[in-house]
Amino acid sequence: MPVAPHLRILIVEDEFLIALDLEDLLTGFGHQVCGIATTADEAERMARDLKPDLVLTDISLARGSSGIDAARSIRARYDIPSIFLSAHVDARMSADIAGWAMGCLQKPCQPAKLRTTLDRAARDMVRAA
């Protein structure tokens, strides 16, 4: 199986320690974290300015903002795909993002599942290019 390319990833997570843990995992996998946002508005600005390959976002963000709304807007405006993280994944949420998200992982996420999801997303992005 070919090795997946390394990605520039924007983390969207309002819990500081979780964001740092994700950054450590992602860099350990060989990816580059280009920024960390805590709200939907900040995520959209950073996506515009930093042009990441992928957004890794929590679904519930600071100040009541939605990671789903941010990811949907980022995808529409900049064609940047997303992978979601959430402590509360349900069938309705999964159905809402199934047609356009590159994955959804339960928090706390297992490093092996995160790596597999990122590798699959990277390969899919290369094929689509």
Buried (B, 14 or more C-beta within 10 A) or exposed (E): EEEBEBBBBBBBBBBEEBBBBBBEBBEEBEBEBBBBBBBBBBBBEBBEEEEBBBBBBBBEBBEEBBBBBBBBBBBEEEEBBBBBBBEEBEEEBEEBBEEEBBBBBEBEBEEEEBBBBBBBBBBBBEEEE
